């Protein structure tokens, strides 16, 4: 347990930061799932629209260092590839 006032404050701040980070990570996962769901539905135009909205969410979270920038790029790349594959399959 924290013994100094400074350590107690940092512990309080860490709890707030942890909650905010968890919320951001959750929105990242939700954005990715939304694109996956649109791809599964088979409508390429709708999937592209959802993807464009999700890209801004993913980039925002990467800018805040909630996830690594390379992880964000990997997610965007794989989602984009899934949408492009829809065109080839259809």
N, C-alpha and C positions, 0 to 999 in steps of 0.2 A: 504494500500500500504506500501511496505517496506520503512523504513526511513533511516536505516543505510546501509553502504556499504556491511556489512556482510549479512544482510537480503536480499539485492538486489541480491547478488551473490547466496545465497541459493535458491532464487526464480528462477533464471536462471537455476541452476543445477537441480532443481525439474522438470522443464519443459523438460529437456533432458532425465532425468530418466523416467519420465512419458511416453514419446514417446517410449523409448526403451522397457519398461515394456509392453506397449500396443502391440508392435510388437511381443514380445515373447508370450504373451497370444494368439494373433491371430494365430501364428504358432502352438501353442498347440491345438487350436480348429481345425485347418486345419488337423493336424495329426490324431486327433480323428475321424474327418469326413471321412478321407481317409480309415481308417480301417472299419468304418461302411459301407461305399460304397462297399468295397471289400467283406464284409460279405453278403451284400444284393445281390451282383452279384452271389454268390453261389459257388465260387471257393475257397475251403479251403486252398489249397497250396498258392495261391496268397494272400489270406487274412492273412495267417501266416507270409508271407514275409513282407507285409506292416506293420503288427503289430510289428515285430521285429525292423523295422526302427523307428516306432513311439515310441517305448519304450525308445529309447535313447533320443529322443526329449523331451518326458515327464519327464524323469529323470533329464535331463539337466536344464529344467525350474524349477523343484522342488528344485534342488541344489542351484539355484540362488534366492530362496524364492519368486519367482513370484507367485507361487501357493503353498499352504501348502503341505508338503510331504504326508500327509494322503489323500488329495484330489487327488494327482498324483497316489497314490497306488490304490485308488478307481477306477479311470479311467482305469488303467491297468487291474485291476481285472475284471471289467465289460466287457472290450473288449476281454480279454482272455476267459471269460465265453461264450461270444457270438460266438467266433470261435469254442470252444469245443462243443457248442450246434449244430453247423453245422454238425459235425461228427455224432452226435446222430440222427439228422433229416435225413441225407442223406443215 
